Amino acid sequence: MVDATEAMTALRVTPRDSSGRLESRSGAGVHPVTTAGGAPAFLKVGADERELRFYREMRVPVRTPELLDFLVRGQEVALLLSASGATVDIAQWTDVMWAGLFADLAALHATPPPRWDAPDPLLEAMARPDLGLIRGFWGDDVRPDPDHLRSAMSGAGRAFVHGDCHTENITVTGGYLHFCDWQSAGAGRPSADLALLSVRATPAGVRVPLERFPAGEPLRQAVEAEELAILIFLWPLYAGYNSDEGNERVRRRGRSLARSLRG
């Protein structure tokens, strides 16, 4: 296991003040640091080889933090990444920002995918659904139909996906978007990136303008199916971390998607 103190010593960085909004890499194991040259950076401790491989091997048509250095200890990795701005509260996202994000995602999805698959917790949950938990959250509002949803989700083919695409993993600096946290990147369904954007926005009462994404009908249908599948099979696991108001917004969104897919 990579220890933060060990990684800071090995990579010759020192802690810096973390006051204010951190970048999207602000989860557990992420440390704002200063490099030996005096530049601000972030040290991500506990990453895996997939993310290191992404930074070392892949060239993508979107802005990302720069990999400055790294440390490997067994199966764990510490990444030293350049500072690349700060996240913006999703309620403050503008039409220009959404347009930029959609253009970037379209370019990423058009890039030849890597040799490795993205992790797919949704398909795993659909293969072994916790029907008691699902019913406890959804009641009779929606009925899980994994075969139908799985078929609709596959209609848009495969692409290079970020794998954890939501606004807390996107930073802004100088008017430009930077995609952070590539630990789940790989070959996968393009609908997954778009659906997760909407799922993560829903509890806050924000509607992602998915209709502006340059997509054909197969992808649009796949996004609706994927979003509903996430809400049915994965959301109940995390409902307890959200407010009653946020969960009610999720239920309304789920019912709307279910009606749309039936129609």
VOSE-49607 format. One record per residue: x, y, z of N, C-alpha, C in turn; residue in one letter. Coordinates in steps of 0.001 Angstrom, whole numbers, plus 500000, padded with zeros to 6 digits. Layout:
N
XYZXYZXYZa...
This chain:
263
500835498805500000500000500000500000500876501254500000m500502502234499169501258503476499103500812504385500238v501750504815501048501481505736502148501697507159501652d500821508100502069500903509473501585502239510108501951a502692509888503172503961510480503601505110509936502777t505095508620502557506135508000501734506111508567500325e504904508702499748504787509210498386505280510655498295a504936511483499279505393512875499256506909512955499311m507515512105500134508981512098500239509609511628498934t509080510535498389509662509971497178509511510902495973a508387511610495914508122512480494770508531513925495024l509122514172496188509693515480496530508647516602496453r507539516376497135506496517396497209506196517692498671v505590518845498915505214519237500272503737519594500292t503054519381501420501629519725501500501429521223501335p500284521591500790499930523008500712498525523212501240r498182524447501474496885524806502030495784524325501105d494765523662501676493660523140500874492392523948501070s492525525192501537491334526004501744490688526311500411s489359526520500428488630526761499190488240525453498534g487629525534497348487176524343496646488355523630496010r488500522359496334489524521553495696489087521194494294l490033520670493524489678520186492212488847518925492374e488416518377491264487510517242491326488162516018491944s489482515994491997490166514854492585490226514983494102r489176515578494707489224515920496128488672514834497030s488580513607496560488119512526497408489234512033498305g488963510917499022489953510355499931491219510007499162a492369510313499767493639509966499149494165511007498192g493527512172498098493993513240497214494500514393498068v495718514839497778496377515831498612496872516991497760h496489518224498093497075519379497417498515519549497887p499430519633496936500847519701497269501535520754496411v502780521022496772503644521895495987504848521083495543t505196521174494266506322520411493740507643521038494183t508726520311493932510051520828494277510353522118493536a509721522299492385509918523522491616508985524648491999g508137524416493016507253525462493503505903525529492829g505559524567491982504283524593491271503202523875492078a501964524374492030500863523653492697500539522369491946p500201521337492691499885520043492074498979519273493022a498553518104492569497764517214493410498425515840493425f498496515255494612499018513905494781497841512977495036l497637512050494144496544511083494290497143509758494760k496813509385495984497351508166496587496274507085496568v496658505862496164495694504778496115495050504615494760g495612505231493732495138505004492360495545503589491943a495124503191490736495524501864490284496263501972488950d496738500832488475497559500822487272496769501243486031e495441501078486068494633501496484918494795503000484669r494713503788485745494822505229485572496238505636485178e497237504986485740498611505261485338498799504922483857l498252503801483427498361503414482019497709504451481123r496554504966481565495891505994480769496823507177480553f497378507711481643498210508906481532499491508642480734y500026507447480813501293507171480136501108506766478674r499990506106478342499856505514477015498872506207476100e497864506867476649496771507345475823496916508831475476m496480509165474286496371510547473845494916510778473480r494263511681474178492840511903473982492599513356473578v491502513623472862491241514972472353490530515870473360p490761515657474634490205516512475692491338516898476626v491134517976477358492161518437478296492116517604479567r493287517242480049493420516475481286494564517068482105t494621516758483397495828517129484146497047516439483537p498183517045483734499434516452483252500009515537484325e500471514358483902501149513456484830502576513965485016l502881514412486232504202514951486526505174513872486996l504657512901487749505502511835488281504590510786488884d505146509651489274504336508605489888505209507693490723f504550506930491586505227505947492440504374504698492446l504986503536492251504268502267492233504752501409493394v503771500892494159504058499959495244503067498808495119r503515497692494571502626496550494376501526496893493386g500268496745493824499129497021492963498638498464493075q499228499239493963498765500609494163499749501606493582e499193502750493233499965503776492543499682505127493181v500698505952493266500529507359493622500833508184492388a499920509089492035500073509929490854500282511371491281l501278512002490715501477513438490917500957514139489668l499880514909489833499176515518488704499200517035488821l499302517685487669499310519144487659497976519684488135s498004520838488781496773521530489143496115522031487861a494793521894487784494115522252486527492779522923486795s492762523826487742491543524589487987490720524032489123g489454524400489149488545523993490224487212523587489637a486480522787490390485143522407489955484190523583490105t483095523527489368482041524538489439480765523841489878v480087524390490873478831523809491325477902523602490130d477276522446490059476492522103488883475362523094488628i474855523715489670473797524708489484474306525952488764a475638526122488717476231527288488083476732527004486673q476516525792486193476960525477484837476127526270483828w476814526799482816476166527625481800475954526826480515t475154527394479612474946526759478308476271526560477569d477166527525477702478469527422477037479271526258477609v479214526073478921479948524970479539479379523628479110m478045523492479080477447522242478626477815521964477171w477788522995476341478139522807474930479582522340474798a480479522927475594481876522507475553482054521080476026g481332520718477085481418519350477594480917518350476563l479796518640475918479252517712474927480190517572473727f480803518675473297481753518603472186482953517746472567a483437517914473800484576517117474260484217515631474339d483034515328474887482634513921474990482465513292473618l481883514027472683481719513495471332483082513175470713a484066514055470941485408513815470419486056512617471101a485883512500472415486436511353473137485820510056472634l484507510040472480483820508823472040484191508439470611h484660509398469825485078509110468448486519508624468375a487226508660469495488610508196469551488653506673469624t489546506017468882489652504553469006489845504159470468p489048503231470974489142502875472397490428502133472713p490823502141473978492029501414474373491796499906474334p492838499182474631492764497722474564492018497135475753r491799497931476792491161497411477996489738497934478117w488892497134478770487500497523478989487382498394480236d486422499301480196486093500080481395485375499179482391a485550499398483685484753498650484672483269498883484426p482449497898484742481012498029484444480174497570485630d480145498370486702479361497974487881477871497881487590p477379498614486585475953498554486277475556497180485771l476293496647484809475952495310484303476088494260485394l477054494443486286477195493506487396475968493560488296e475483494774488579474296494916489435473053494376488749a472976494538487438471817494035486699471814492510486634m473005491906486648473093490451486604472695489817487933a472920490570489039472592490065490379471848491158491149r470649491502490734469941492615491372469496492291492795p469569493301493643469046493194495002467589493644494948d466701492707494670465302493053494423464626493648495658l465018493208496833464449493772498058464813495235498221g466089495562497975466540496945498082465872497808497010l465778497266495799465151498008494701463687498302495022i462977497302495467461555497496495776461368498437496966r462295498370497919462206499257499065462306500723498665g463076501023497632463211502407497189462132502783496184f461855501885495232460975502228494114459533501808494323w459281500859495210457917500377495364457397499830494045g456200500247493651455630499823492374455804500869491277d456637501905491540456795502984490568457397502490489261d458449501703489368459100501144488185459367499670488446v459369498905487374459625497479487509460927497130486795r461852496504487500463134496176486876462959495170485747p463475495501484588463443494615483424464843494634482808d465794493934483434467191494047483005467417493631481558p466694492633481068466917492186479693466556493273478688d465402493922478894464979494982477989465943496163478039h466316496573479250467223497707479393468600497387478830l469086496187479082470410495801478588470444495838477066r469378495381476444469310495397474980469328496827474452s468544497716475075468499499110474617469831499808474854a470494499498475949471771500133476272472863499780475275m472784498617474676473835498156473767473686498700472354s472624499463472104472326499874470733473275500870470124g474078501538470948474975502570470424476408502084470259a476658500802470460477983500246470234478969500560471346g480265500502470991481344500688471960482154501919471585r482808502507472590483585503718472364484591503886473497a485440504874473353486342505274474427485506506078475420f485404505605476660484587506303477655485451506732478836v485026507829479456485698508299480670485414507352481824h484172506914481942483815505901482926483284506438484247g483531507704484544483006508305485784482725509781485504d481913510011484495481725511350483952480616512097484694c481015513032485532480072513929486187480824515212486504h480101516255486855480717517575486936481721517711488073t481686516824489045482692516880490104484024516298489646e484040515696488476485288515205487887485729516065486718n485185517268486630485554518191485561485921519527486196i487110519995485910487553521271486450487572522316485348t487582523563485769487552524676484826488681525639485163v489419526009484151490454527022484315490621527767483006t490641529080483083490790529881481878489693529653480861g488516529251481344487412528995480433487436527628479780g488428526812480091488562525480479492488211524394480506y487597523325480005487255522172480829488414521179480845l488661520599482006489659519541482141488982518315482769h489169517160482146488602515913482641489603515259483595f489149514988484814489993514387485843489470512991486205c490262512269486973489892510951487507489569509963486392d490612509417485778490480508491484648490597507039485088w490342506758486347490524505412486878489572504394486268q488416504860485761487433503940485183487383504025483661s488364504684483054488361504841481600488640503521480894a488142503412479668488383502230478859487361502132477753g487279500970477151486266500720476121484941500394476800a483886501085476388482591500861477018481471501482476216g480313501605476835479146502180476165479190503706476262r479106504431475135479090505895475223477901506418476015p476820505660476035475642506078476802475941506180478293s476943505437478773477254505437480197477724506812480669a478583507475479881479078508795480269477937509812480347d477061509790479358475973510768479309474923510494480382l474593509227480581473582508886481581474040509264482983a475316509017483288475804509326484630475786510830484896l476070511625483866475966513079484023474590513463484561l473555512896483949472191513232484342471849512677485717s472256511442485977471971510833487280472547511673488414v473796512103488265474443512853489341473856514255489500r473260514790488434472667516129488500471267516111489101a470571515005488973469154514949489330468856515310490783t469582514795491784469239515135493171469320516632493463p470170517346492722470315518787492936469232519586492225a468375518898491497467327519596490769467802520230489482g468930519775488955469493520311487716469210519338486576v468724519865485477468488519032484299469631519233483303r470315518154482980471383518212481991470731518253480600v471084519210479749470442519329478424470965518292477434p470672517028477706471192515938476879470743516028475428l469608516708475183469122516815473813470076517604472922e471007518344473535471971519124472755473194518308472361r473323517117472914474464516281472543474266515783471113f475312515857470274475173515439468872475095513920468738p473873513394468843473702511937468863472555511527467955a472687510339467369471597509757466608470607509078467532g469524508579466958468464507985467766468916506769468563e469754505884468012470191504733468825470895505156470119p471748506184470036472438506632471246471465507305472202l470533508078471692469564508742472579468742507701473351r468307506662472665467552505618473339468432504875474348q469688504653473965470604503966474871470845504790476135a470953506100475997471173506968477163469978506904478104v468761506971477557467563506873478410467539505545479155e467826504453478437467805503131479066468891503021480131a470063503541479825471183503467480774470881504279482027e470330505469481840470014506298483000468971505614483887e467930505064483270466920504369484064467523503160484768l468393502437484084469026501270484704469874501667485908a470626502762485802471419503235486937470509503578488115i469413504276487816468504504679488886467851503476489563l467520502454488781466854501282489356467836500394490109i468945500044489465469795498984489991470940499479490885f471339500747490738472448501256491537472037502327492539l471095503187492155470780504299493047470332503866494447w469506502832494595469069502465495955470219502196496919p471384501825496404472541501592497266473025502877497921l472787504008497252473331505285497719472249506247498185y471001505807498160469900506702498524470053507251499933a470599506456500842470747506892502220471699508054502403g472549508307501407473491509419501482472890510707500926y471651510639500441471014511790499825469811512240500645n469386513457500402468256514013501141466944513422500631s465895513567501436464572513121500995464159513850499721d464463515139499657464115515927498468464860515423497243e466149515142497415466935514623496300466432513280495831g466092512389496775465575511070496396464220511172495706n463401512125496108462115512291495435462316512787494008e463305513631493802463628514053492434464077512867491589r464843511977492200465280510769491495464072509912491129v463132509754492028461935508953491727461136509571490583r460985510890490599460255511544489508460968511327488176r462285511443488202463047511223486974462910509781486500r462972508833487411462830507431487039461470507136486425g460408507679487023459078507460486474458948508063485066r459544509242484877459500509891483566460227509063482516s461405508546482869462166507720481930461422506429481604l460813505817482617460077504572482394458923504802481427a458205505910481582457105506223480664457628506453479249r458749507161479132459319507445477818459735506169477103s460357505259477838460817504012477219459658503099476853l458577503172477615457392502375477255456694502932476020r456784504277475863456070504921474765456698504686473427g
